[in-house]
Every structure is written in C-alpha cells, then in structure tokens.
C-alpha cells in the first residue's frame, strides 16, 4: 500500500585517490543521478520483530541513469527488491562483465550487503550502502557500473530528496 511518493537523487562524489592515479585529471566531481520515485509503503510481516512491521520507504520499480566524467562512464541502477533472492537475481541480470567495476549494496529489513568489486576496500560498496541507510530506504538495491580510462577514484554517495 503506497501512502506517498517523492523523487530522489543519488549523489556521487568522485575523488581521486592519492597514489593510485598517475596523473589526476580532476580534483572532485559531483554527479547527481535521479534514481526513482521514493514511496512509503506498509510492510506486512509474520515476524515478532516490531522493526519488520510498519511503514518503510522504498523505490518504485527500476531506474537507470548514465553519466560520463573525463572518459569514465558510470551507470547507476536502482530497484525495489522484496527479499535476498531478488537481490541476487537482480545482480545476475544487471551486472556487466565488460565493465571495470560493478559495485553495489542492498538493504532488506535488517539484512544488508555491499561489494567493492576490486575497488580499494570500503570505497564503493560501503558508500552506496551508507547512502541507502542515510536516506531511510528499505527493500532497495543500487548497482553502480563503471568503465574507466585508468582513473582510480573513491565513490562518496548520498541520496537526496
């Protein structure tokens, strides 16, 4: 049951990591990805956990947005997921094996997971998860696919209403 809806934006700050890039091409770039509609829904659960019941915010459907920054291409894809199996199915369907990195995070109730996919530890998956967490979203997955031209950068993400 949807109670209300509003648009959200995923903000990615690209910051060159010292020592990993031969020559910094940019200092910091901020990219806004409009990701989807955010809706308030009512969760029904058989669980005795009060956190598992009640209203939560989630995305409606699936949304994809592409940006290119200094010859590096970034694709952000967000989607609603109902359970962990849907998260795995989403990743299997959407991951791009040709990309430099497929970094992602998801949250379903108290369950969450993130993955840096070869980026320096904690610089991609964790910021994606932090963006999901700070936005108050639940039952959502966000995948950021990057194809770079040799530039190493850290992803700092946040969701903005």
VENDA-V157138 format. One record per helix or strand of 3 or more residues. SS is the DSSP state (helix for helix, strand for strand). FROM is the first residue (numbers start at 1). LEN is the number of residues. If there is no record, write none. Layout:
ss = (SS SS)
from = (FROM FROM)
len = (LEN LEN)
This chain:
ss = (strand strand helix strand strand strand helix strand strand helix strand strand)
from = (2 28 50 54 62 72 84 101 111 125 140 153)
len = (15 16 3 6 8 9 11 8 5 11 8 8)
